[in-house]
Amino acid sequence: MGSRIVLLFWLLAAVLAYGQQDPPPPIASLPDLKPDANGNLSQEQMQQLFRVVADKDMENDKRLRDYTYIERDEEHKLDGKGQVKSTEVKTYEVMELYGEQVQRLTAKDDKPLDSKDAAKEEEKIQKLIDKRKKESEDARRKHEQKEEKNREEGRQFVGEVANAYNFHLFGTETLGGRDAWVIDATPRPGYEPPMKDAKFLPKFRFRAWIDKDDAQWAKLDIDCIDTVSVGLFLARIHKGSRIEIEQTRVNDEVWLPQHVGVKIDARLALLKEYNVELEQTFRDYKRFRATTKILAVEDVQKK
Protein backbone atom coordinates (compact mmCIF):
# COMPACT_ATOMS: atom_id res chain seq x y z
CA MET A 1 0.00 0.00 0.00
CA GLY A 2 2.96 2.31 -0.03
CA SER A 3 3.25 2.74 3.75
CA ARG A 4 2.92 0.57 6.83
CA ILE A 5 0.77 3.32 8.32
CA VAL A 6 -2.10 2.11 6.16
CA LEU A 7 -2.18 -1.11 8.17
CA LEU A 8 -3.72 0.81 11.05
CA PHE A 9 -6.87 1.21 9.03
CA TRP A 10 -7.00 -2.52 8.44
CA LEU A 11 -7.39 -3.05 12.17
CA LEU A 12 -11.08 -2.28 11.93
CA ALA A 13 -11.55 -4.62 9.03
CA ALA A 14 -9.64 -7.39 10.85
CA VAL A 15 -9.14 -8.87 7.43
CA LEU A 16 -5.61 -9.16 6.21
CA ALA A 17 -3.49 -8.48 9.21
CA TYR A 18 -3.55 -11.85 10.93
CA GLY A 19 -2.69 -14.94 8.86
CA GLN A 20 -4.19 -18.24 10.00
CA GLN A 21 -3.18 -21.80 9.41
CA ASP A 22 -5.12 -23.60 12.16
CA PRO A 23 -8.94 -23.84 12.13
CA PRO A 24 -10.50 -20.75 13.76
CA PRO A 25 -12.72 -20.96 16.84
CA PRO A 26 -16.32 -22.02 16.20
CA ILE A 27 -18.34 -19.19 14.64
CA ALA A 28 -20.79 -17.64 17.07
CA SER A 29 -24.43 -18.36 16.35
CA LEU A 30 -26.34 -15.68 14.47
CA PRO A 31 -28.79 -13.81 16.71
CA ASP A 32 -32.45 -13.20 15.96
CA LEU A 33 -32.27 -10.12 13.71
CA LYS A 34 -35.96 -9.38 13.56
CA PRO A 35 -36.40 -5.59 13.98
CA ASP A 36 -38.67 -4.19 16.67
CA ALA A 37 -41.94 -2.35 16.02
CA ASN A 38 -39.98 0.77 15.03
CA GLY A 39 -37.80 -1.13 12.56
CA ASN A 40 -34.72 -1.01 14.79
CA LEU A 41 -32.25 -3.62 15.99
CA SER A 42 -31.11 -3.57 19.61
CA GLN A 43 -27.51 -2.92 20.63
CA GLU A 44 -27.28 -6.52 21.80
CA GLN A 45 -28.48 -7.82 18.42
CA MET A 46 -25.98 -5.68 16.51
CA GLN A 47 -23.09 -6.48 18.87
CA GLN A 48 -23.71 -10.19 18.40
CA LEU A 49 -24.02 -9.69 14.63
CA PHE A 50 -20.60 -8.01 14.54
CA ARG A 51 -19.07 -10.84 16.54
CA VAL A 52 -20.43 -13.34 14.00
CA VAL A 53 -19.18 -11.19 11.11
CA ALA A 54 -15.73 -10.94 12.75
CA ASP A 55 -15.52 -14.72 13.18
CA LYS A 56 -16.49 -15.27 9.55
CA ASP A 57 -13.98 -12.68 8.41
CA MET A 58 -11.19 -14.55 10.16
CA GLU A 59 -12.33 -17.66 8.31
CA ASN A 60 -12.22 -15.64 5.06
CA ASP A 61 -8.63 -14.73 5.83
CA LYS A 62 -7.79 -18.40 6.27
CA ARG A 63 -9.43 -19.33 2.96
CA LEU A 64 -7.71 -16.46 1.15
CA ARG A 65 -4.52 -18.47 1.51
CA ASP A 66 -6.04 -21.08 -0.82
CA TYR A 67 -6.17 -18.56 -3.68
CA THR A 68 -3.81 -16.87 -6.07
CA TYR A 69 -4.94 -13.48 -7.39
CA ILE A 70 -3.90 -10.26 -9.08
CA GLU A 71 -3.47 -7.10 -7.02
CA ARG A 72 -3.15 -3.67 -8.63
CA ASP A 73 -1.93 -0.78 -6.45
CA GLU A 74 -2.27 2.82 -7.62
CA GLU A 75 -0.72 5.52 -5.43
CA HIS A 76 -1.26 9.26 -5.93
CA LYS A 77 0.99 11.61 -3.99
CA LEU A 78 -0.73 14.93 -3.29
CA ASP A 79 0.53 18.44 -2.69
CA GLY A 80 -0.63 20.78 0.05
CA LYS A 81 -3.70 21.74 -2.01
CA GLY A 82 -4.75 18.16 -2.56
CA GLN A 83 -3.61 18.09 -6.19
CA VAL A 84 -1.85 15.04 -7.61
CA LYS A 85 1.94 15.48 -7.80
CA SER A 86 2.84 12.01 -9.01
CA THR A 87 1.29 8.61 -9.67
CA GLU A 88 2.78 5.14 -9.33
CA VAL A 89 1.05 1.92 -10.37
CA LYS A 90 2.25 -1.57 -9.53
CA THR A 91 0.61 -4.90 -10.34
CA TYR A 92 1.37 -8.10 -8.45
CA GLU A 93 0.61 -11.79 -8.64
CA VAL A 94 -0.07 -12.91 -5.07
CA MET A 95 0.49 -16.52 -4.05
CA GLU A 96 0.99 -18.73 -1.02
CA LEU A 97 4.50 -20.10 -0.57
CA TYR A 98 5.46 -22.28 2.39
CA GLY A 99 2.65 -20.80 4.49
CA GLU A 100 3.57 -17.22 3.59
CA GLN A 101 1.83 -14.85 1.19
CA VAL A 102 4.26 -13.64 -1.48
CA GLN A 103 3.89 -10.85 -4.03
CA ARG A 104 5.51 -11.20 -7.44
CA LEU A 105 5.69 -7.81 -9.21
CA THR A 106 4.51 -8.27 -12.80
CA ALA A 107 3.93 -4.73 -14.13
CA LYS A 108 4.72 -1.06 -13.47
CA ASP A 109 2.38 1.68 -14.66
CA ASP A 110 0.34 -1.06 -16.36
CA LYS A 111 3.30 -2.14 -18.50
CA PRO A 112 4.91 -5.60 -18.13
CA LEU A 113 8.33 -5.68 -16.47
CA ASP A 114 11.34 -5.71 -18.73
CA SER A 115 13.47 -8.84 -18.74
CA LYS A 116 15.92 -7.47 -16.17
CA ASP A 117 13.29 -6.56 -13.58
CA ALA A 118 11.37 -9.78 -14.23
CA ALA A 119 14.56 -11.77 -13.54
CA LYS A 120 14.98 -9.91 -10.24
CA GLU A 121 11.48 -10.92 -9.21
CA GLU A 122 12.19 -14.56 -10.07
CA GLU A 123 15.40 -14.38 -8.06
CA LYS A 124 13.50 -13.01 -5.08
CA ILE A 125 11.02 -15.88 -5.21
CA GLN A 126 13.80 -18.43 -5.62
CA LYS A 127 15.68 -17.08 -2.59
CA LEU A 128 12.57 -17.48 -0.48
CA ILE A 129 12.06 -21.04 -1.73
CA ASP A 130 15.67 -21.92 -0.92
CA LYS A 131 15.48 -20.30 2.50
CA ARG A 132 12.31 -22.11 3.53
CA LYS A 133 13.57 -25.45 2.19
CA LYS A 134 16.65 -25.16 4.41
CA GLU A 135 14.73 -23.95 7.46
CA SER A 136 15.52 -25.93 10.60
CA GLU A 137 12.87 -27.47 12.82
CA ASP A 138 13.70 -24.93 15.52
CA ALA A 139 13.32 -22.00 13.10
CA ARG A 140 10.08 -23.44 11.75
CA ARG A 141 8.75 -23.88 15.29
CA LYS A 142 9.59 -20.27 16.18
CA HIS A 143 7.84 -19.12 13.00
CA GLU A 144 4.73 -21.12 13.94
CA GLN A 145 4.78 -19.74 17.49
CA LYS A 146 4.93 -16.20 16.14
CA GLU A 147 1.99 -16.94 13.82
CA GLU A 148 0.00 -18.38 16.72
CA LYS A 149 0.70 -15.26 18.82
CA ASN A 150 -0.54 -13.09 15.95
CA ARG A 151 -3.66 -15.23 15.60
CA GLU A 152 -4.45 -14.92 19.30
CA GLU A 153 -3.95 -11.15 19.23
CA GLY A 154 -6.23 -11.07 16.18
CA ARG A 155 -8.95 -13.01 18.00
CA GLN A 156 -8.76 -10.62 20.96
CA PHE A 157 -8.86 -7.56 18.72
CA VAL A 158 -11.87 -8.54 16.62
CA GLY A 159 -13.78 -9.19 19.81
CA GLU A 160 -13.11 -5.62 20.89
CA VAL A 161 -14.72 -4.09 17.78
CA ALA A 162 -18.12 -5.17 19.11
CA ASN A 163 -17.32 -3.80 22.58
CA ALA A 164 -15.84 -0.45 21.54
CA TYR A 165 -18.78 0.99 19.59
CA ASN A 166 -22.41 2.01 19.81
CA PHE A 167 -24.32 0.79 16.76
CA HIS A 168 -27.22 2.35 14.87
CA LEU A 169 -29.20 0.63 12.13
CA PHE A 170 -29.25 3.17 9.31
CA GLY A 171 -31.40 0.96 7.09
CA THR A 172 -31.03 -1.63 4.34
CA GLU A 173 -29.58 -1.31 0.83
CA THR A 174 -29.00 -3.51 -2.18
CA LEU A 175 -25.30 -3.99 -2.85
CA GLY A 176 -24.17 -6.10 -5.77
CA GLY A 177 -27.71 -7.39 -6.18
CA ARG A 178 -27.84 -8.59 -2.56
CA ASP A 179 -29.66 -7.13 0.46
CA ALA A 180 -27.47 -5.71 3.21
CA TRP A 181 -27.92 -4.18 6.63
CA VAL A 182 -26.38 -0.69 6.79
CA ILE A 183 -25.07 -0.04 10.30
CA ASP A 184 -23.28 3.03 11.66
CA ALA A 185 -20.74 2.61 14.46
CA THR A 186 -19.53 5.42 16.73
CA PRO A 187 -17.01 5.13 19.58
CA ARG A 188 -18.63 4.20 22.89
CA PRO A 189 -18.07 6.90 25.55
CA GLY A 190 -15.95 5.67 28.43
CA TYR A 191 -14.60 2.66 26.54
CA GLU A 192 -11.38 1.41 28.14
CA PRO A 193 -9.30 -0.67 25.72
CA PRO A 194 -7.99 -3.86 27.36
CA MET A 195 -5.21 -4.32 24.80
CA LYS A 196 -2.65 -2.10 23.08
CA ASP A 197 -4.02 -2.23 19.53
CA ALA A 198 -7.56 -1.48 20.70
CA LYS A 199 -6.53 1.97 21.89
CA PHE A 200 -6.89 3.16 18.27
CA LEU A 201 -10.56 2.16 18.00
CA PRO A 202 -12.02 5.34 19.61
CA LYS A 203 -10.18 7.34 16.94
CA PHE A 204 -12.39 5.92 14.17
CA ARG A 205 -16.04 5.64 13.26
CA PHE A 206 -17.41 3.54 10.43
CA ARG A 207 -20.41 2.45 8.40
CA ALA A 208 -20.73 -1.23 7.53
CA TRP A 209 -22.82 -2.97 4.88
CA ILE A 210 -23.47 -6.52 6.10
CA ASP A 211 -24.90 -9.09 3.73
CA LYS A 212 -28.18 -10.36 5.20
CA ASP A 213 -28.00 -13.89 3.81
CA ASP A 214 -24.34 -14.65 4.54
CA ALA A 215 -23.75 -12.39 7.58
CA GLN A 216 -20.56 -11.17 5.89
CA TRP A 217 -19.49 -7.58 5.56
CA ALA A 218 -19.67 -6.45 1.96
CA LYS A 219 -18.39 -2.90 2.44
CA LEU A 220 -16.77 -0.72 5.11
CA ASP A 221 -16.40 3.06 5.11
CA ILE A 222 -14.01 4.07 7.91
CA ASP A 223 -13.34 7.67 8.96
CA CYS A 224 -10.55 8.92 11.23
CA ILE A 225 -12.16 11.38 13.66
CA ASP A 226 -9.15 12.25 15.81
CA THR A 227 -5.37 12.40 15.45
CA VAL A 228 -3.75 8.97 15.74
CA SER A 229 -0.19 8.90 17.09
CA VAL A 230 1.91 5.88 16.13
CA GLY A 231 4.97 5.22 18.24
CA LEU A 232 6.70 7.86 20.31
CA PHE A 233 7.71 10.11 17.42
CA LEU A 234 7.09 7.85 14.43
CA ALA A 235 3.96 9.26 12.82
CA ARG A 236 0.64 10.99 13.24
CA ILE A 237 -2.42 10.28 11.12
CA HIS A 238 -4.63 13.34 10.90
CA LYS A 239 -8.38 13.63 11.32
CA GLY A 240 -10.18 13.22 8.01
CA SER A 241 -8.09 10.30 6.75
CA ARG A 242 -10.35 7.50 5.58
CA ILE A 243 -10.59 4.09 3.98
CA GLU A 244 -13.29 2.32 1.99
CA ILE A 245 -13.13 -1.45 1.60
CA GLU A 246 -15.35 -3.62 -0.59
CA GLN A 247 -15.57 -7.40 -0.66
CA THR A 248 -17.09 -9.80 -3.15
CA ARG A 249 -18.42 -13.35 -2.95
CA VAL A 250 -16.05 -15.80 -4.64
CA ASN A 251 -16.94 -19.34 -5.72
CA ASP A 252 -20.04 -19.24 -3.50
CA GLU A 253 -17.81 -20.12 -0.55
CA VAL A 254 -15.86 -17.08 0.65
CA TRP A 255 -15.89 -13.26 0.70
CA LEU A 256 -12.62 -11.68 -0.45
CA PRO A 257 -11.36 -8.12 -1.07
CA GLN A 258 -12.38 -6.47 -4.33
CA HIS A 259 -11.48 -2.81 -3.86
CA VAL A 260 -9.73 -0.65 -1.27
CA GLY A 261 -9.61 3.13 -1.43
CA VAL A 262 -7.51 5.06 1.09
CA LYS A 263 -6.88 8.74 1.69
CA ILE A 264 -4.17 9.47 4.24
CA ASP A 265 -3.07 12.80 5.62
CA ALA A 266 -0.15 12.13 7.94
CA ARG A 267 3.11 13.49 9.26
CA LEU A 268 6.08 11.12 9.44
CA ALA A 269 8.64 11.51 12.21
CA LEU A 270 6.82 14.81 13.00
CA LEU A 271 8.61 16.36 10.02
CA LYS A 272 7.65 14.96 6.61
CA GLU A 273 4.10 15.35 5.33
CA TYR A 274 2.60 12.22 3.81
CA ASN A 275 -0.53 13.02 1.84
CA VAL A 276 -1.62 10.25 -0.52
CA GLU A 277 -4.58 8.56 -2.14
CA LEU A 278 -4.34 4.82 -2.69
CA GLU A 279 -6.49 2.54 -4.82
CA GLN A 280 -6.19 -1.22 -4.65
CA THR A 281 -8.14 -3.65 -6.83
CA PHE A 282 -8.14 -7.44 -6.57
CA ARG A 283 -9.18 -9.79 -9.37
CA ASP A 284 -8.74 -13.20 -10.99
CA TYR A 285 -9.10 -15.23 -7.81
CA LYS A 286 -8.11 -18.83 -8.55
CA ARG A 287 -7.95 -21.71 -6.13
CA PHE A 288 -4.73 -23.64 -5.67
CA ARG A 289 -5.00 -27.25 -6.79
CA ALA A 290 -3.59 -30.02 -4.66
CA THR A 291 -1.18 -30.73 -7.50
CA THR A 292 -0.05 -27.13 -7.84
CA LYS A 293 3.74 -26.89 -7.70
CA ILE A 294 5.78 -23.70 -7.67
CA LEU A 295 8.84 -24.57 -9.70
CA ALA A 296 12.31 -23.38 -8.91
CA VAL A 297 13.79 -20.95 -11.42
CA GLU A 298 16.21 -23.51 -12.81
CA ASP A 299 13.35 -26.00 -13.32
CA VAL A 300 11.43 -23.43 -15.35
CA GLN A 301 14.49 -22.71 -17.49
CA LYS A 302 14.88 -26.44 -18.31
CA LYS A 303 11.33 -26.70 -19.66
C-alpha positions as CSV (number, residue, x, y, z in Angstrom):
1,M,0.0,0.0,0.0
2,G,3.0,2.3,0.0
3,S,3.3,2.7,3.8
4,R,2.9,0.6,6.8
5,I,0.8,3.3,8.3
6,V,-2.1,2.1,6.2
7,L,-2.2,-1.1,8.2
8,L,-3.7,0.8,11.1
9,F,-6.9,1.2,9.0
10,W,-7.0,-2.5,8.4
11,L,-7.4,-3.1,12.2
12,L,-11.1,-2.3,11.9
13,A,-11.6,-4.6,9.0
14,A,-9.6,-7.4,10.8
15,V,-9.1,-8.9,7.4
16,L,-5.6,-9.2,6.2
17,A,-3.5,-8.5,9.2
18,Y,-3.6,-11.8,10.9
19,G,-2.7,-14.9,8.9
20,Q,-4.2,-18.2,10.0
21,Q,-3.2,-21.8,9.4
22,D,-5.1,-23.6,12.2
23,P,-8.9,-23.8,12.1
24,P,-10.5,-20.7,13.8
25,P,-12.7,-21.0,16.8
26,P,-16.3,-22.0,16.2
27,I,-18.3,-19.2,14.6
28,A,-20.8,-17.6,17.1
29,S,-24.4,-18.4,16.4
30,L,-26.3,-15.7,14.5
31,P,-28.8,-13.8,16.7
32,D,-32.5,-13.2,16.0
33,L,-32.3,-10.1,13.7
34,K,-36.0,-9.4,13.6
35,P,-36.4,-5.6,14.0
36,D,-38.7,-4.2,16.7
37,A,-41.9,-2.3,16.0
38,N,-40.0,0.8,15.0
39,G,-37.8,-1.1,12.6
40,N,-34.7,-1.0,14.8
41,L,-32.3,-3.6,16.0
42,S,-31.1,-3.6,19.6
43,Q,-27.5,-2.9,20.6
44,E,-27.3,-6.5,21.8
45,Q,-28.5,-7.8,18.4
46,M,-26.0,-5.7,16.5
47,Q,-23.1,-6.5,18.9
48,Q,-23.7,-10.2,18.4
49,L,-24.0,-9.7,14.6
50,F,-20.6,-8.0,14.5
51,R,-19.1,-10.8,16.5
52,V,-20.4,-13.3,14.0
53,V,-19.2,-11.2,11.1
54,A,-15.7,-10.9,12.7
55,D,-15.5,-14.7,13.2
56,K,-16.5,-15.3,9.5
57,D,-14.0,-12.7,8.4
58,M,-11.2,-14.6,10.2
59,E,-12.3,-17.7,8.3
60,N,-12.2,-15.6,5.1
61,D,-8.6,-14.7,5.8
62,K,-7.8,-18.4,6.3
63,R,-9.4,-19.3,3.0
64,L,-7.7,-16.5,1.1
65,R,-4.5,-18.5,1.5
66,D,-6.0,-21.1,-0.8
67,Y,-6.2,-18.6,-3.7
68,T,-3.8,-16.9,-6.1
69,Y,-4.9,-13.5,-7.4
70,I,-3.9,-10.3,-9.1
71,E,-3.5,-7.1,-7.0
72,R,-3.2,-3.7,-8.6
73,D,-1.9,-0.8,-6.4
74,E,-2.3,2.8,-7.6
75,E,-0.7,5.5,-5.4
76,H,-1.3,9.3,-5.9
77,K,1.0,11.6,-4.0
78,L,-0.7,14.9,-3.3
79,D,0.5,18.4,-2.7
80,G,-0.6,20.8,0.1
81,K,-3.7,21.7,-2.0
82,G,-4.7,18.2,-2.6
83,Q,-3.6,18.1,-6.2
84,V,-1.8,15.0,-7.6
85,K,1.9,15.5,-7.8
86,S,2.8,12.0,-9.0
87,T,1.3,8.6,-9.7
88,E,2.8,5.1,-9.3
89,V,1.0,1.9,-10.4
90,K,2.3,-1.6,-9.5
91,T,0.6,-4.9,-10.3
92,Y,1.4,-8.1,-8.5
93,E,0.6,-11.8,-8.6
94,V,-0.1,-12.9,-5.1
95,M,0.5,-16.5,-4.1
96,E,1.0,-18.7,-1.0
97,L,4.5,-20.1,-0.6
98,Y,5.5,-22.3,2.4
99,G,2.7,-20.8,4.5
100,E,3.6,-17.2,3.6
101,Q,1.8,-14.8,1.2
102,V,4.3,-13.6,-1.5
103,Q,3.9,-10.8,-4.0
104,R,5.5,-11.2,-7.4
105,L,5.7,-7.8,-9.2
106,T,4.5,-8.3,-12.8
107,A,3.9,-4.7,-14.1
108,K,4.7,-1.1,-13.5
109,D,2.4,1.7,-14.7
110,D,0.3,-1.1,-16.4
111,K,3.3,-2.1,-18.5
112,P,4.9,-5.6,-18.1
113,L,8.3,-5.7,-16.5
114,D,11.3,-5.7,-18.7
115,S,13.5,-8.8,-18.7
116,K,15.9,-7.5,-16.2
117,D,13.3,-6.6,-13.6
118,A,11.4,-9.8,-14.2
119,A,14.6,-11.8,-13.5
120,K,15.0,-9.9,-10.2
121,E,11.5,-10.9,-9.2
122,E,12.2,-14.6,-10.1
123,E,15.4,-14.4,-8.1
124,K,13.5,-13.0,-5.1
125,I,11.0,-15.9,-5.2
126,Q,13.8,-18.4,-5.6
127,K,15.7,-17.1,-2.6
128,L,12.6,-17.5,-0.5
129,I,12.1,-21.0,-1.7
130,D,15.7,-21.9,-0.9
131,K,15.5,-20.3,2.5
132,R,12.3,-22.1,3.5
133,K,13.6,-25.5,2.2
134,K,16.7,-25.2,4.4
135,E,14.7,-23.9,7.5
136,S,15.5,-25.9,10.6
137,E,12.9,-27.5,12.8
138,D,13.7,-24.9,15.5
139,A,13.3,-22.0,13.1
140,R,10.1,-23.4,11.8
141,R,8.7,-23.9,15.3
142,K,9.6,-20.3,16.2
143,H,7.8,-19.1,13.0
144,E,4.7,-21.1,13.9
145,Q,4.8,-19.7,17.5
146,K,4.9,-16.2,16.1
147,E,2.0,-16.9,13.8
148,E,0.0,-18.4,16.7
149,K,0.7,-15.3,18.8
150,N,-0.5,-13.1,16.0
151,R,-3.7,-15.2,15.6
152,E,-4.4,-14.9,19.3
153,E,-4.0,-11.1,19.2
154,G,-6.2,-11.1,16.2
155,R,-8.9,-13.0,18.0
156,Q,-8.8,-10.6,21.0
157,F,-8.9,-7.6,18.7
158,V,-11.9,-8.5,16.6
159,G,-13.8,-9.2,19.8
160,E,-13.1,-5.6,20.9
161,V,-14.7,-4.1,17.8
162,A,-18.1,-5.2,19.1
163,N,-17.3,-3.8,22.6
164,A,-15.8,-0.4,21.5
165,Y,-18.8,1.0,19.6
166,N,-22.4,2.0,19.8
167,F,-24.3,0.8,16.8
168,H,-27.2,2.3,14.9
169,L,-29.2,0.6,12.1
170,F,-29.2,3.2,9.3
171,G,-31.4,1.0,7.1
172,T,-31.0,-1.6,4.3
173,E,-29.6,-1.3,0.8
174,T,-29.0,-3.5,-2.2
175,L,-25.3,-4.0,-2.9
176,G,-24.2,-6.1,-5.8
177,G,-27.7,-7.4,-6.2
178,R,-27.8,-8.6,-2.6
179,D,-29.7,-7.1,0.5
180,A,-27.5,-5.7,3.2
181,W,-27.9,-4.2,6.6
182,V,-26.4,-0.7,6.8
183,I,-25.1,0.0,10.3
184,D,-23.3,3.0,11.7
185,A,-20.7,2.6,14.5
186,T,-19.5,5.4,16.7
187,P,-17.0,5.1,19.6
188,R,-18.6,4.2,22.9
189,P,-18.1,6.9,25.6
190,G,-15.9,5.7,28.4
191,Y,-14.6,2.7,26.5
192,E,-11.4,1.4,28.1
193,P,-9.3,-0.7,25.7
194,P,-8.0,-3.9,27.4
195,M,-5.2,-4.3,24.8
196,K,-2.7,-2.1,23.1
197,D,-4.0,-2.2,19.5
198,A,-7.6,-1.5,20.7
199,K,-6.5,2.0,21.9
200,F,-6.9,3.2,18.3
201,L,-10.6,2.2,18.0
202,P,-12.0,5.3,19.6
203,K,-10.2,7.3,16.9
204,F,-12.4,5.9,14.2
205,R,-16.0,5.6,13.3
206,F,-17.4,3.5,10.4
207,R,-20.4,2.4,8.4
208,A,-20.7,-1.2,7.5
209,W,-22.8,-3.0,4.9
210,I,-23.5,-6.5,6.1
211,D,-24.9,-9.1,3.7
212,K,-28.2,-10.4,5.2
213,D,-28.0,-13.9,3.8
214,D,-24.3,-14.7,4.5
215,A,-23.7,-12.4,7.6
216,Q,-20.6,-11.2,5.9
217,W,-19.5,-7.6,5.6
218,A,-19.7,-6.4,2.0
219,K,-18.4,-2.9,2.4
220,L,-16.8,-0.7,5.1
221,D,-16.4,3.1,5.1
222,I,-14.0,4.1,7.9
223,D,-13.3,7.7,9.0
224,C,-10.5,8.9,11.2
225,I,-12.2,11.4,13.7
226,D,-9.1,12.3,15.8
227,T,-5.4,12.4,15.5
228,V,-3.7,9.0,15.7
229,S,-0.2,8.9,17.1
230,V,1.9,5.9,16.1
231,G,5.0,5.2,18.2
232,L,6.7,7.9,20.3
233,F,7.7,10.1,17.4
234,L,7.1,7.9,14.4
235,A,4.0,9.3,12.8
236,R,0.6,11.0,13.2
237,I,-2.4,10.3,11.1
238,H,-4.6,13.3,10.9
239,K,-8.4,13.6,11.3
240,G,-10.2,13.2,8.0
241,S,-8.1,10.3,6.7
242,R,-10.4,7.5,5.6
243,I,-10.6,4.1,4.0
244,E,-13.3,2.3,2.0
245,I,-13.1,-1.4,1.6
246,E,-15.4,-3.6,-0.6
247,Q,-15.6,-7.4,-0.7
248,T,-17.1,-9.8,-3.2
249,R,-18.4,-13.3,-3.0
250,V,-16.0,-15.8,-4.6
251,N,-16.9,-19.3,-5.7
252,D,-20.0,-19.2,-3.5
253,E,-17.8,-20.1,-0.5
254,V,-15.9,-17.1,0.6
255,W,-15.9,-13.3,0.7
256,L,-12.6,-11.7,-0.5
257,P,-11.4,-8.1,-1.1
258,Q,-12.4,-6.5,-4.3
259,H,-11.5,-2.8,-3.9
260,V,-9.7,-0.7,-1.3
261,G,-9.6,3.1,-1.4
262,V,-7.5,5.1,1.1
263,K,-6.9,8.7,1.7
264,I,-4.2,9.5,4.2
265,D,-3.1,12.8,5.6
266,A,-0.1,12.1,7.9
267,R,3.1,13.5,9.3
268,L,6.1,11.1,9.4
269,A,8.6,11.5,12.2
270,L,6.8,14.8,13.0
271,L,8.6,16.4,10.0
272,K,7.6,15.0,6.6
273,E,4.1,15.3,5.3
274,Y,2.6,12.2,3.8
275,N,-0.5,13.0,1.8
276,V,-1.6,10.3,-0.5
277,E,-4.6,8.6,-2.1
278,L,-4.3,4.8,-2.7
279,E,-6.5,2.5,-4.8
280,Q,-6.2,-1.2,-4.7
281,T,-8.1,-3.7,-6.8
282,F,-8.1,-7.4,-6.6
283,R,-9.2,-9.8,-9.4
284,D,-8.7,-13.2,-11.0
285,Y,-9.1,-15.2,-7.8
286,K,-8.1,-18.8,-8.5
287,R,-8.0,-21.7,-6.1
288,F,-4.7,-23.6,-5.7
289,R,-5.0,-27.2,-6.8
290,A,-3.6,-30.0,-4.7
291,T,-1.2,-30.7,-7.5
292,T,0.0,-27.1,-7.8
293,K,3.7,-26.9,-7.7
294,I,5.8,-23.7,-7.7
295,L,8.8,-24.6,-9.7
296,A,12.3,-23.4,-8.9
297,V,13.8,-20.9,-11.4
298,E,16.2,-23.5,-12.8
299,D,13.3,-26.0,-13.3
300,V,11.4,-23.4,-15.4
301,Q,14.5,-22.7,-17.5
302,K,14.9,-26.4,-18.3
303,K,11.3,-26.7,-19.7
